[in-house]
């Protein structure tokens, strides 16, 4: 089973993503970028999904740190966020985001998006 890290400060989003994806993926949940980064230090993941706006360490800060770490340098990283501005998307792309999904999203399509970036 592929390993997925999902980082989001909203417990409702963590529960939703866990519910939708837990049949297909072994999921690790983190509440902020710092927790997400620490999870990656302990174990590599096949795919990482992160919110952008979080306390302690934002998703973009996390993205930058993940791209500098050997455990996640080439791991697909999807940003799942309410942020839709072209400037933030461009910054995410510059920092190495594989994709950008805007909330609200279709839970049914999330698995398909993840499988596309994995293959």
PDB file as gemmi writes it, atoms N, CA and C in Angstrom:
CRYST1    1.000    1.000    1.000  90.00  90.00  90.00 P 1                      
ATOM      1  N   UNK A   1       0.846  -1.187   0.000  1.00  0.00           N  
ATOM      2  CA  UNK A   1       0.000   0.000   0.000  1.00  0.00           C  
ATOM      3  C   UNK A   1       0.887   1.244   0.000  1.00  0.00           C  
ATOM      4  N   UNK A   2       0.583   2.203  -0.853  1.00  0.00           N  
ATOM      5  CA  UNK A   2       1.360   3.445  -0.956  1.00  0.00           C  
ATOM      6  C   UNK A   2       1.163   4.289   0.304  1.00  0.00           C  
ATOM      7  N   UNK A   3       2.239   4.980   0.691  1.00  0.00           N  
ATOM      8  CA  UNK A   3       2.205   5.812   1.895  1.00  0.00           C  
ATOM      9  C   UNK A   3       1.948   7.272   1.522  1.00  0.00           C  
ATOM     10  N   UNK A   4       0.955   7.877   2.186  1.00  0.00           N  
ATOM     11  CA  UNK A   4       0.555   9.252   1.920  1.00  0.00           C  
ATOM     12  C   UNK A   4       0.643  10.071   3.204  1.00  0.00           C  
ATOM     13  N   UNK A   5       1.207  11.258   3.094  1.00  0.00           N  
ATOM     14  CA  UNK A   5       1.235  12.210   4.214  1.00  0.00           C  
ATOM     15  C   UNK A   5       0.274  13.329   3.872  1.00  0.00           C  
ATOM     16  N   UNK A   6      -0.673  13.612   4.792  1.00  0.00           N  
ATOM     17  CA  UNK A   6      -1.601  14.725   4.589  1.00  0.00           C  
ATOM     18  C   UNK A   6      -1.417  15.729   5.724  1.00  0.00           C  
ATOM     19  N   UNK A   7      -1.126  16.978   5.356  1.00  0.00           N  
ATOM     20  CA  UNK A   7      -0.842  18.034   6.326  1.00  0.00           C  
ATOM     21  C   UNK A   7      -1.905  19.125   6.205  1.00  0.00           C  
ATOM     22  N   UNK A   8      -2.684  19.327   7.277  1.00  0.00           N  
ATOM     23  CA  UNK A   8      -3.719  20.366   7.282  1.00  0.00           C  
ATOM     24  C   UNK A   8      -4.074  20.671   8.730  1.00  0.00           C  
ATOM     25  N   UNK A   9      -4.193  21.964   9.050  1.00  0.00           N  
ATOM     26  CA  UNK A   9      -4.523  22.335  10.422  1.00  0.00           C  
ATOM     27  C   UNK A   9      -6.003  22.130  10.744  1.00  0.00           C  
ATOM     28  N   UNK A  10      -6.863  21.963   9.743  1.00  0.00           N  
ATOM     29  CA  UNK A  10      -8.304  21.774   9.972  1.00  0.00           C  
ATOM     30  C   UNK A  10      -8.604  20.295  10.218  1.00  0.00           C  
ATOM     31  N   UNK A  11      -9.071  19.985  11.432  1.00  0.00           N  
ATOM     32  CA  UNK A  11      -9.338  18.582  11.762  1.00  0.00           C  
ATOM     33  C   UNK A  11     -10.435  18.008  10.866  1.00  0.00           C  
ATOM     34  N   UNK A  12     -11.399  18.821  10.455  1.00  0.00           N  
ATOM     35  CA  UNK A  12     -12.466  18.326   9.577  1.00  0.00           C  
ATOM     36  C   UNK A  12     -11.899  17.877   8.229  1.00  0.00           C  
ATOM     37  N   UNK A  13     -10.918  18.625   7.717  1.00  0.00           N  
ATOM     38  CA  UNK A  13     -10.288  18.246   6.446  1.00  0.00           C  
ATOM     39  C   UNK A  13      -9.460  16.971   6.612  1.00  0.00           C  
ATOM     40  N   UNK A  14      -8.741  16.864   7.720  1.00  0.00           N  
ATOM     41  CA  UNK A  14      -7.950  15.648   7.969  1.00  0.00           C  
ATOM     42  C   UNK A  14      -8.869  14.433   8.023  1.00  0.00           C  
ATOM     43  N   UNK A  15     -10.003  14.589   8.710  1.00  0.00           N  
ATOM     44  CA  UNK A  15     -10.963  13.477   8.810  1.00  0.00           C  
ATOM     45  C   UNK A  15     -11.529  13.122   7.446  1.00  0.00           C  
ATOM     46  N   UNK A  16     -11.898  14.127   6.653  1.00  0.00           N  
ATOM     47  CA  UNK A  16     -12.471  13.889   5.326  1.00  0.00           C  
ATOM     48  C   UNK A  16     -11.474  13.168   4.416  1.00  0.00           C  
ATOM     49  N   UNK A  17     -10.255  13.686   4.335  1.00  0.00           N  
ATOM     50  CA  UNK A  17      -9.244  13.082   3.465  1.00  0.00           C  
ATOM     51  C   UNK A  17      -8.914  11.672   3.942  1.00  0.00           C  
ATOM     52  N   UNK A  18      -8.815  11.473   5.239  1.00  0.00           N  
ATOM     53  CA  UNK A  18      -8.547  10.145   5.780  1.00  0.00           C  
ATOM     54  C   UNK A  18      -9.670   9.182   5.404  1.00  0.00           C  
ATOM     55  N   UNK A  19     -10.914   9.633   5.549  1.00  0.00           N  
ATOM     56  CA  UNK A  19     -12.078   8.811   5.221  1.00  0.00           C  
ATOM     57  C   UNK A  19     -12.077   8.431   3.740  1.00  0.00           C  
ATOM     58  N   UNK A  20     -11.814   9.400   2.880  1.00  0.00           N  
ATOM     59  CA  UNK A  20     -11.865   9.194   1.432  1.00  0.00           C  
ATOM     60  C   UNK A  20     -10.713   8.319   0.921  1.00  0.00           C  
ATOM     61  N   UNK A  21      -9.519   8.466   1.516  1.00  0.00           N  
ATOM     62  CA  UNK A  21      -8.328   7.815   0.950  1.00  0.00           C  
ATOM     63  C   UNK A  21      -7.800   6.609   1.724  1.00  0.00           C  
ATOM     64  N   UNK A  22      -8.312   6.353   2.923  1.00  0.00           N  
ATOM     65  CA  UNK A  22      -7.717   5.311   3.769  1.00  0.00           C  
ATOM     66  C   UNK A  22      -7.866   3.898   3.216  1.00  0.00           C  
ATOM     67  N   UNK A  23      -8.812   3.684   2.308  1.00  0.00           N  
ATOM     68  CA  UNK A  23      -8.949   2.347   1.713  1.00  0.00           C  
ATOM     69  C   UNK A  23      -7.822   2.071   0.719  1.00  0.00           C  
ATOM     70  N   UNK A  24      -7.273   3.131   0.133  1.00  0.00           N  
ATOM     71  CA  UNK A  24      -6.262   2.989  -0.912  1.00  0.00           C  
ATOM     72  C   UNK A  24      -4.833   3.260  -0.452  1.00  0.00           C  
ATOM     73  N   UNK A  25      -4.699   4.076   0.603  1.00  0.00           N  
ATOM     74  CA  UNK A  25      -3.380   4.529   1.025  1.00  0.00           C  
ATOM     75  C   UNK A  25      -3.182   4.348   2.524  1.00  0.00           C  
ATOM     76  N   UNK A  26      -1.928   4.123   2.911  1.00  0.00           N  
ATOM     77  CA  UNK A  26      -1.556   4.148   4.324  1.00  0.00           C  
ATOM     78  C   UNK A  26      -1.305   5.625   4.636  1.00  0.00           C  
ATOM     79  N   UNK A  27      -2.170   6.218   5.462  1.00  0.00           N  
ATOM     80  CA  UNK A  27      -2.153   7.674   5.650  1.00  0.00           C  
ATOM     81  C   UNK A  27      -1.545   8.070   6.992  1.00  0.00           C  
ATOM     82  N   UNK A  28      -0.657   9.066   6.929  1.00  0.00           N  
ATOM     83  CA  UNK A  28      -0.135   9.730   8.122  1.00  0.00           C  
ATOM     84  C   UNK A  28      -0.690  11.146   8.085  1.00  0.00           C  
ATOM     85  N   UNK A  29      -1.228  11.603   9.215  1.00  0.00           N  
ATOM     86  CA  UNK A  29      -1.810  12.945   9.306  1.00  0.00           C  
ATOM     87  C   UNK A  29      -0.928  13.849  10.148  1.00  0.00           C  
ATOM     88  N   UNK A  30      -0.830  15.117   9.734  1.00  0.00           N  
ATOM     89  CA  UNK A  30      -0.076  16.110  10.502  1.00  0.00           C  
ATOM     90  C   UNK A  30      -0.890  17.398  10.544  1.00  0.00           C  
ATOM     91  N   UNK A  31      -0.773  18.146  11.655  1.00  0.00           N  
ATOM     92  CA  UNK A  31      -1.587  19.343  11.868  1.00  0.00           C  
ATOM     93  C   UNK A  31      -0.952  20.630  11.378  1.00  0.00           C  
ATOM     94  N   UNK A  32       0.340  20.599  11.079  1.00  0.00           N  
ATOM     95  CA  UNK A  32       1.003  21.801  10.564  1.00  0.00           C  
ATOM     96  C   UNK A  32       2.270  21.376   9.832  1.00  0.00           C  
ATOM     97  N   UNK A  33       2.901  22.339   9.172  1.00  0.00           N  
ATOM     98  CA  UNK A  33       4.074  22.035   8.370  1.00  0.00           C  
ATOM     99  C   UNK A  33       5.217  21.427   9.166  1.00  0.00           C  
ATOM    100  N   UNK A  34       5.393  21.883  10.395  1.00  0.00           N  
ATOM    101  CA  UNK A  34       6.476  21.352  11.226  1.00  0.00           C  
ATOM    102  C   UNK A  34       6.256  19.867  11.509  1.00  0.00           C  
ATOM    103  N   UNK A  35       5.025  19.500  11.878  1.00  0.00           N  
ATOM    104  CA  UNK A  35       4.722  18.080  12.120  1.00  0.00           C  
ATOM    105  C   UNK A  35       4.896  17.269  10.840  1.00  0.00           C  
ATOM    106  N   UNK A  36       4.491  17.850   9.722  1.00  0.00           N  
ATOM    107  CA  UNK A  36       4.647  17.164   8.439  1.00  0.00           C  
ATOM    108  C   UNK A  36       6.107  16.925   8.114  1.00  0.00           C  
ATOM    109  N   UNK A  37       6.920  17.947   8.339  1.00  0.00           N  
ATOM    110  CA  UNK A  37       8.347  17.829   8.061  1.00  0.00           C  
ATOM    111  C   UNK A  37       8.982  16.760   8.954  1.00  0.00           C  
ATOM    112  N   UNK A  38       8.606  16.745  10.221  1.00  0.00           N  
ATOM    113  CA  UNK A  38       9.144  15.743  11.150  1.00  0.00           C  
ATOM    114  C   UNK A  38       8.748  14.336  10.717  1.00  0.00           C  
ATOM    115  N   UNK A  39       7.530  14.172  10.187  1.00  0.00           N  
ATOM    116  CA  UNK A  39       7.088  12.860   9.702  1.00  0.00           C  
ATOM    117  C   UNK A  39       7.974  12.387   8.552  1.00  0.00           C  
ATOM    118  N   UNK A  40       8.337  13.316   7.658  1.00  0.00           N  
ATOM    119  CA  UNK A  40       9.187  12.981   6.510  1.00  0.00           C  
ATOM    120  C   UNK A  40      10.605  12.633   6.961  1.00  0.00           C  
ATOM    121  N   UNK A  41      11.079  13.261   8.031  1.00  0.00           N  
ATOM    122  CA  UNK A  41      12.413  12.937   8.557  1.00  0.00           C  
ATOM    123  C   UNK A  41      12.464  11.494   9.042  1.00  0.00           C  
ATOM    124  N   UNK A  42      11.327  11.006   9.547  1.00  0.00           N  
ATOM    125  CA  UNK A  42      11.268   9.653  10.103  1.00  0.00           C  
ATOM    126  C   UNK A  42      10.989   8.581   9.065  1.00  0.00           C  
ATOM    127  N   UNK A  43      10.359   8.949   7.953  1.00  0.00           N  
ATOM    128  CA  UNK A  43       9.949   7.941   6.979  1.00  0.00           C  
ATOM    129  C   UNK A  43       9.639   8.583   5.635  1.00  0.00           C  
ATOM    130  N   UNK A  44      10.076   7.970   4.538  1.00  0.00           N  
ATOM    131  CA  UNK A  44       9.714   8.518   3.227  1.00  0.00           C  
ATOM    132  C   UNK A  44       8.251   8.203   2.895  1.00  0.00           C  
ATOM    133  N   UNK A  45       7.644   9.045   2.078  1.00  0.00           N  
ATOM    134  CA  UNK A  45       6.266   8.854   1.639  1.00  0.00           C  
ATOM    135  C   UNK A  45       6.234   8.774   0.117  1.00  0.00           C  
ATOM    136  N   UNK A  46       5.202   8.139  -0.415  1.00  0.00           N  
ATOM    137  CA  UNK A  46       5.034   8.046  -1.866  1.00  0.00           C  
ATOM    138  C   UNK A  46       4.424   9.317  -2.431  1.00  0.00           C  
ATOM    139  N   UNK A  47       3.604   9.996  -1.636  1.00  0.00           N  
ATOM    140  CA  UNK A  47       2.966  11.242  -2.052  1.00  0.00           C  
ATOM    141  C   UNK A  47       2.672  12.077  -0.803  1.00  0.00           C  
ATOM    142  N   UNK A  48       2.755  13.410  -0.946  1.00  0.00           N  
ATOM    143  CA  UNK A  48       2.482  14.326   0.163  1.00  0.00           C  
ATOM    144  C   UNK A  48       1.445  15.332  -0.310  1.00  0.00           C  
ATOM    145  N   UNK A  49       0.442  15.573   0.540  1.00  0.00           N  
ATOM    146  CA  UNK A  49      -0.575  16.585   0.255  1.00  0.00           C  
ATOM    147  C   UNK A  49      -0.555  17.571   1.416  1.00  0.00           C  
ATOM    148  N   UNK A  50      -0.549  18.867   1.083  1.00  0.00           N  
ATOM    149  CA  UNK A  50      -0.470  19.870   2.148  1.00  0.00           C  
ATOM    150  C   UNK A  50      -1.369  21.062   1.870  1.00  0.00           C  
ATOM    151  N   UNK A  51      -1.951  21.576   2.942  1.00  0.00           N  
ATOM    152  CA  UNK A  51      -2.650  22.849   2.924  1.00  0.00           C  
ATOM    153  C   UNK A  51      -1.579  23.938   2.814  1.00  0.00           C  
ATOM    154  N   UNK A  52      -1.991  25.160   2.511  1.00  0.00           N  
ATOM    155  CA  UNK A  52      -1.040  26.275   2.440  1.00  0.00           C  
ATOM    156  C   UNK A  52      -1.056  27.079   3.737  1.00  0.00           C  
ATOM    157  N   UNK A  53      -2.238  27.515   4.173  1.00  0.00           N  
ATOM    158  CA  UNK A  53      -2.346  28.380   5.348  1.00  0.00           C  
ATOM    159  C   UNK A  53      -2.456  27.551   6.618  1.00  0.00           C  
ATOM    160  N   UNK A  54      -1.342  27.487   7.360  1.00  0.00           N  
ATOM    161  CA  UNK A  54      -1.295  26.735   8.618  1.00  0.00           C  
ATOM    162  C   UNK A  54      -0.411  27.463   9.612  1.00  0.00           C  
ATOM    163  N   UNK A  55      -0.661  27.243  10.906  1.00  0.00           N  
ATOM    164  CA  UNK A  55       0.228  27.831  11.922  1.00  0.00           C  
ATOM    165  C   UNK A  55       1.550  27.068  11.983  1.00  0.00           C  
ATOM    166  N   UNK A  56       2.502  27.599  12.696  1.00  0.00           N  
ATOM    167  CA  UNK A  56       3.827  27.031  12.959  1.00  0.00           C  
ATOM    168  C   UNK A  56       4.709  27.060  11.703  1.00  0.00           C  
ATOM    169  N   UNK A  57       4.296  26.345  10.636  1.00  0.00           N  
ATOM    170  CA  UNK A  57       5.018  26.360   9.361  1.00  0.00           C  
ATOM    171  C   UNK A  57       3.976  26.245   8.251  1.00  0.00           C  
ATOM    172  N   UNK A  58       3.966  27.199   7.332  1.00  0.00           N  
ATOM    173  CA  UNK A  58       2.981  27.178   6.244  1.00  0.00           C  
ATOM    174  C   UNK A  58       3.289  26.051   5.257  1.00  0.00           C  
ATOM    175  N   UNK A  59       2.326  25.787   4.393  1.00  0.00           N  
ATOM    176  CA  UNK A  59       2.522  24.769   3.373  1.00  0.00           C  
ATOM    177  C   UNK A  59       3.633  25.116   2.402  1.00  0.00           C  
ATOM    178  N   UNK A  60       3.776  26.404   2.070  1.00  0.00           N  
ATOM    179  CA  UNK A  60       4.846  26.795   1.150  1.00  0.00           C  
ATOM    180  C   UNK A  60       6.218  26.669   1.814  1.00  0.00           C  
ATOM    181  N   UNK A  61       6.296  26.999   3.096  1.00  0.00           N  
ATOM    182  CA  UNK A  61       7.557  26.801   3.831  1.00  0.00           C  
ATOM    183  C   UNK A  61       7.891  25.313   3.896  1.00  0.00           C  
ATOM    184  N   UNK A  62       6.859  24.508   4.149  1.00  0.00           N  
ATOM    185  CA  UNK A  62       7.041  23.055   4.186  1.00  0.00           C  
ATOM    186  C   UNK A  62       7.523  22.551   2.823  1.00  0.00           C  
ATOM    187  N   UNK A  63       6.874  23.004   1.773  1.00  0.00           N  
ATOM    188  CA  UNK A  63       7.242  22.602   0.411  1.00  0.00           C  
ATOM    189  C   UNK A  63       8.715  22.877   0.130  1.00  0.00           C  
ATOM    190  N   UNK A  64       9.168  24.056   0.501  1.00  0.00           N  
ATOM    191  CA  UNK A  64      10.569  24.433   0.284  1.00  0.00           C  
ATOM    192  C   UNK A  64      11.516  23.502   1.045  1.00  0.00           C  
ATOM    193  N   UNK A  65      11.179  23.204   2.307  1.00  0.00           N  
ATOM    194  CA  UNK A  65      12.021  22.312   3.116  1.00  0.00           C  
ATOM    195  C   UNK A  65      12.002  20.886   2.578  1.00  0.00           C  
ATOM    196  N   UNK A  66      10.823  20.442   2.113  1.00  0.00           N  
ATOM    197  CA  UNK A  66      10.717  19.077   1.595  1.00  0.00           C  
ATOM    198  C   UNK A  66      11.550  18.892   0.335  1.00  0.00           C  
ATOM    199  N   UNK A  67      11.563  19.887  -0.531  1.00  0.00           N  
ATOM    200  CA  UNK A  67      12.340  19.777  -1.773  1.00  0.00           C  
ATOM    201  C   UNK A  67      13.851  19.782  -1.506  1.00  0.00           C  
ATOM    202  N   UNK A  68      14.259  20.261  -0.332  1.00  0.00           N  
ATOM    203  CA  UNK A  68      15.678  20.285   0.031  1.00  0.00           C  
ATOM    204  C   UNK A  68      16.098  19.004   0.766  1.00  0.00           C  
ATOM    205  N   UNK A  69      15.120  18.155   1.145  1.00  0.00           N  
ATOM    206  CA  UNK A  69      15.430  16.949   1.927  1.00  0.00           C  
ATOM    207  C   UNK A  69      15.463  15.708   1.026  1.00  0.00           C  
ATOM    208  N   UNK A  70      16.481  14.838   1.220  1.00  0.00           N  
ATOM    209  CA  UNK A  70      16.598  13.647   0.360  1.00  0.00           C  
ATOM    210  C   UNK A  70      15.385  12.719   0.415  1.00  0.00           C  
ATOM    211  N   UNK A  71      14.680  12.645   1.556  1.00  0.00           N  
ATOM    212  CA  UNK A  71      13.507  11.770   1.671  1.00  0.00           C  
ATOM    213  C   UNK A  71      12.343  12.225   0.803  1.00  0.00           C  
ATOM    214  N   UNK A  72      12.345  13.501   0.388  1.00  0.00           N  
ATOM    215  CA  UNK A  72      11.174  14.017  -0.321  1.00  0.00           C  
ATOM    216  C   UNK A  72      11.512  14.869  -1.542  1.00  0.00           C  
ATOM    217  N   UNK A  73      12.783  14.881  -1.907  1.00  0.00           N  
ATOM    218  CA  UNK A  73      13.226  15.726  -3.014  1.00  0.00           C  
ATOM    219  C   UNK A  73      12.432  15.465  -4.300  1.00  0.00           C  
ATOM    220  N   UNK A  74      12.125  14.188  -4.569  1.00  0.00           N  
ATOM    221  CA  UNK A  74      11.435  13.824  -5.806  1.00  0.00           C  
ATOM    222  C   UNK A  74      10.023  13.281  -5.570  1.00  0.00           C  
ATOM    223  N   UNK A  75       9.524  13.387  -4.350  1.00  0.00           N  
ATOM    224  CA  UNK A  75       8.183  12.911  -4.011  1.00  0.00           C  
ATOM    225  C   UNK A  75       7.130  13.854  -4.604  1.00  0.00           C  
ATOM    226  N   UNK A  76       6.063  13.321  -5.222  1.00  0.00           N  
ATOM    227  CA  UNK A  76       4.987  14.207  -5.671  1.00  0.00           C  
ATOM    228  C   UNK A  76       4.366  14.931  -4.471  1.00  0.00           C  
ATOM    229  N   UNK A  77       4.248  16.262  -4.591  1.00  0.00           N  
ATOM    230  CA  UNK A  77       3.657  17.069  -3.520  1.00  0.00           C  
ATOM    231  C   UNK A  77       2.516  17.887  -4.110  1.00  0.00           C  
ATOM    232  N   UNK A  78       1.307  17.638  -3.594  1.00  0.00           N  
ATOM    233  CA  UNK A  78       0.115  18.357  -4.032  1.00  0.00           C  
ATOM    234  C   UNK A  78      -0.290  19.356  -2.958  1.00  0.00           C  
ATOM    235  N   UNK A  79      -0.598  20.575  -3.371  1.00  0.00           N  
ATOM    236  CA  UNK A  79      -1.107  21.573  -2.443  1.00  0.00           C  
ATOM    237  C   UNK A  79      -2.633  21.536  -2.537  1.00  0.00           C  
ATOM    238  N   UNK A  80      -3.303  21.357  -1.397  1.00  0.00           N  
ATOM    239  CA  UNK A  80      -4.769  21.297  -1.329  1.00  0.00           C  
ATOM    240  C   UNK A  80      -5.204  22.460  -0.454  1.00  0.00           C  
ATOM    241  N   UNK A  81      -5.747  23.521  -1.063  1.00  0.00           N  
ATOM    242  CA  UNK A  81      -5.913  24.779  -0.353  1.00  0.00           C  
ATOM    243  C   UNK A  81      -7.093  25.596  -0.865  1.00  0.00           C  
ATOM    244  N   UNK A  82      -7.515  26.569  -0.085  1.00  0.00           N  
ATOM    245  CA  UNK A  82      -8.541  27.514  -0.542  1.00  0.00           C  
ATOM    246  C   UNK A  82      -7.917  28.607  -1.401  1.00  0.00           C  
ATOM    247  N   UNK A  83      -6.593  28.692  -1.381  1.00  0.00           N  
ATOM    248  CA  UNK A  83      -5.880  29.740  -2.119  1.00  0.00           C  
ATOM    249  C   UNK A  83      -5.896  29.453  -3.618  1.00  0.00           C  
ATOM    250  N   UNK A  84      -6.411  30.399  -4.395  1.00  0.00           N  
ATOM    251  CA  UNK A  84      -6.507  30.183  -5.842  1.00  0.00           C  
ATOM    252  C   UNK A  84      -5.803  31.277  -6.647  1.00  0.00           C  
ATOM    253  N   UNK A  85      -5.089  32.180  -5.969  1.00  0.00           N  
ATOM    254  CA  UNK A  85      -4.473  33.297  -6.691  1.00  0.00           C  
ATOM    255  C   UNK A  85      -3.349  32.800  -7.597  1.00  0.00           C  
ATOM    256  N   UNK A  86      -3.245  33.378  -8.797  1.00  0.00           N  
ATOM    257  CA  UNK A  86      -2.172  32.987  -9.718  1.00  0.00           C  
ATOM    258  C   UNK A  86      -0.790  33.192  -9.100  1.00  0.00           C  
ATOM    259  N   UNK A  87      -0.637  34.207  -8.253  1.00  0.00           N  
ATOM    260  CA  UNK A  87       0.661  34.489  -7.629  1.00  0.00           C  
ATOM    261  C   UNK A  87       1.077  33.347  -6.695  1.00  0.00           C  
ATOM    262  N   UNK A  88       0.130  32.884  -5.862  1.00  0.00           N  
ATOM    263  CA  UNK A  88       0.464  31.795  -4.938  1.00  0.00           C  
ATOM    264  C   UNK A  88       0.706  30.498  -5.692  1.00  0.00           C  
ATOM    265  N   UNK A  89      -0.097  30.237  -6.707  1.00  0.00           N  
ATOM    266  CA  UNK A  89       0.120  29.025  -7.518  1.00  0.00           C  
ATOM    267  C   UNK A  89       1.503  29.067  -8.170  1.00  0.00           C  
ATOM    268  N   UNK A  90       1.889  30.234  -8.682  1.00  0.00           N  
ATOM    269  CA  UNK A  90       3.206  30.388  -9.309  1.00  0.00           C  
ATOM    270  C   UNK A  90       4.316  30.168  -8.287  1.00  0.00           C  
ATOM    271  N   UNK A  91       4.116  30.680  -7.078  1.00  0.00           N  
ATOM    272  CA  UNK A  91       5.104  30.481  -6.015  1.00  0.00           C  
ATOM    273  C   UNK A  91       5.205  28.999  -5.666  1.00  0.00           C  
ATOM    274  N   UNK A  92       4.061  28.330  -5.579  1.00  0.00           N  
ATOM    275  CA  UNK A  92       4.064  26.891  -5.313  1.00  0.00           C  
ATOM    276  C   UNK A  92       4.808  26.120  -6.386  1.00  0.00           C  
ATOM    277  N   UNK A  93       4.565  26.485  -7.635  1.00  0.00           N  
ATOM    278  CA  UNK A  93       5.251  25.823  -8.750  1.00  0.00           C  
ATOM    279  C   UNK A  93       6.760  26.071  -8.682  1.00  0.00           C  
ATOM    280  N   UNK A  94       7.131  27.327  -8.385  1.00  0.00           N  
ATOM    281  CA  UNK A  94       8.549  27.684  -8.275  1.00  0.00           C  
ATOM    282  C   UNK A  94       9.235  26.870  -7.181  1.00  0.00           C  
ATOM    283  N   UNK A  95       8.514  26.621  -6.081  1.00  0.00           N  
ATOM    284  CA  UNK A  95       9.077  25.879  -4.957  1.00  0.00           C  
ATOM    285  C   UNK A  95       9.049  24.366  -5.173  1.00  0.00           C  
ATOM    286  N   UNK A  96       8.371  23.928  -6.235  1.00  0.00           N  
ATOM    287  CA  UNK A  96       8.406  22.503  -6.554  1.00  0.00           C  
ATOM    288  C   UNK A  96       7.121  21.723  -6.360  1.00  0.00           C  
ATOM    289  N   UNK A  97       5.981  22.405  -6.224  1.00  0.00           N  
ATOM    290  CA  UNK A  97       4.714  21.681  -6.085  1.00  0.00           C  
ATOM    291  C   UNK A  97       4.416  20.920  -7.376  1.00  0.00           C  
ATOM    292  N   UNK A  98       3.947  19.696  -7.224  1.00  0.00           N  
ATOM    293  CA  UNK A  98       3.588  18.862  -8.371  1.00  0.00           C  
ATOM    294  C   UNK A  98       2.235  19.287  -8.923  1.00  0.00           C  
ATOM    295  N   UNK A  99       1.339  19.728  -8.015  1.00  0.00           N  
ATOM    296  CA  UNK A  99       0.000  20.135  -8.428  1.00  0.00           C  
ATOM    297  C   UNK A  99      -0.648  21.019  -7.392  1.00  0.00           C  
ATOM    298  N   UNK A 100      -1.764  21.651  -7.781  1.00  0.00           N  
ATOM    299  CA  UNK A 100      -2.470  22.610  -6.919  1.00  0.00           C  
ATOM    300  C   UNK A 100      -3.952  22.322  -7.019  1.00  0.00           C  
ATOM    301  N   UNK A 101      -4.563  21.904  -5.930  1.00  0.00           N  
ATOM    302  CA  UNK A 101      -5.990  21.582  -5.901  1.00  0.00           C  
ATOM    303  C   UNK A 101      -6.681  22.608  -5.008  1.00  0.00           C  
ATOM    304  N   UNK A 102      -7.723  23.257  -5.533  1.00  0.00           N  
ATOM    305  CA  UNK A 102      -8.426  24.295  -4.775  1.00  0.00           C  
ATOM    306  C   UNK A 102      -9.632  23.689  -4.052  1.00  0.00           C  
ATOM    307  N   UNK A 103      -9.744  23.995  -2.745  1.00  0.00           N  
ATOM    308  CA  UNK A 103     -10.909  23.608  -1.944  1.00  0.00           C  
ATOM    309  C   UNK A 103     -12.049  24.564  -2.281  1.00  0.00           C  
ATOM    310  N   UNK A 104     -13.292  24.148  -2.258  1.00  0.00           N  
ATOM    311  CA  UNK A 104     -13.706  22.756  -2.035  1.00  0.00           C  
ATOM    312  C   UNK A 104     -13.370  21.896  -3.251  1.00  0.00           C  
ATOM    313  N   UNK A 105     -13.061  20.640  -2.981  1.00  0.00           N  
ATOM    314  CA  UNK A 105     -12.668  19.722  -4.043  1.00  0.00           C  
ATOM    315  C   UNK A 105     -13.647  18.556  -4.054  1.00  0.00           C  
ATOM    316  N   UNK A 106     -13.636  17.812  -5.129  1.00  0.00           N  
ATOM    317  CA  UNK A 106     -14.490  16.641  -5.254  1.00  0.00           C  
ATOM    318  C   UNK A 106     -13.752  15.446  -4.647  1.00  0.00           C  
ATOM    319  N   UNK A 107     -14.194  14.967  -3.478  1.00  0.00           N  
ATOM    320  CA  UNK A 107     -13.497  13.854  -2.820  1.00  0.00           C  
ATOM    321  C   UNK A 107     -13.344  12.633  -3.730  1.00  0.00           C  
ATOM    322  N   UNK A 108     -14.332  12.414  -4.597  1.00  0.00           N  
ATOM    323  CA  UNK A 108     -14.285  11.263  -5.496  1.00  0.00           C  
ATOM    324  C   UNK A 108     -13.125  11.369  -6.488  1.00  0.00           C  
ATOM    325  N   UNK A 109     -12.758  12.591  -6.857  1.00  0.00           N  
ATOM    326  CA  UNK A 109     -11.702  12.783  -7.853  1.00  0.00           C  
ATOM    327  C   UNK A 109     -10.302  12.820  -7.243  1.00  0.00           C  
ATOM    328  N   UNK A 110     -10.211  13.008  -5.919  1.00  0.00           N  
ATOM    329  CA  UNK A 110      -8.906  13.152  -5.270  1.00  0.00           C  
ATOM    330  C   UNK A 110      -8.022  11.928  -5.488  1.00  0.00           C  
ATOM    331  N   UNK A 111      -8.595  10.753  -5.318  1.00  0.00           N  
ATOM    332  CA  UNK A 111      -7.840   9.513  -5.509  1.00  0.00           C  
ATOM    333  C   UNK A 111      -7.284   9.427  -6.926  1.00  0.00           C  
ATOM    334  N   UNK A 112      -8.068   9.809  -7.918  1.00  0.00           N  
ATOM    335  CA  UNK A 112      -7.626   9.774  -9.309  1.00  0.00           C  
ATOM    336  C   UNK A 112      -6.467  10.707  -9.551  1.00  0.00           C  
ATOM    337  N   UNK A 113      -6.538  11.906  -8.954  1.00  0.00           N  
ATOM    338  CA  UNK A 113      -5.455  12.894  -9.100  1.00  0.00           C  
ATOM    339  C   UNK A 113      -4.172  12.328  -8.491  1.00  0.00           C  
ATOM    340  N   UNK A 114      -4.294  11.753  -7.305  1.00  0.00           N  
ATOM    341  CA  UNK A 114      -3.120  11.186  -6.618  1.00  0.00           C  
ATOM    342  C   UNK A 114      -2.509  10.055  -7.452  1.00  0.00           C  
ATOM    343  N   UNK A 115      -3.361   9.190  -7.956  1.00  0.00           N  
ATOM    344  CA  UNK A 115      -2.848   8.059  -8.752  1.00  0.00           C  
ATOM    345  C   UNK A 115      -2.189   8.539 -10.036  1.00  0.00           C  
ATOM    346  N   UNK A 116      -2.671   9.634 -10.617  1.00  0.00           N  
ATOM    347  CA  UNK A 116      -2.027  10.183 -11.818  1.00  0.00           C  
ATOM    348  C   UNK A 116      -0.619  10.671 -11.516  1.00  0.00           C  
ATOM    349  N   UNK A 117      -0.429  11.374 -10.388  1.00  0.00           N  
ATOM    350  CA  UNK A 117       0.911  11.875 -10.075  1.00  0.00           C  
ATOM    351  C   UNK A 117       1.864  10.762  -9.637  1.00  0.00           C  
ATOM    352  N   UNK A 118       1.293   9.657  -9.185  1.00  0.00           N  
ATOM    353  CA  UNK A 118       2.132   8.523  -8.773  1.00  0.00           C  
ATOM    354  C   UNK A 118       2.588   7.687  -9.957  1.00  0.00           C  
ATOM    355  N   UNK A 119       1.870   7.763 -11.077  1.00  0.00           N  
ATOM    356  CA  UNK A 119       2.198   6.906 -12.235  1.00  0.00           C  
ATOM    357  C   UNK A 119       2.893   7.615 -13.358  1.00  0.00           C  
TER     358      UNK A 119                                                      
END                                                                             
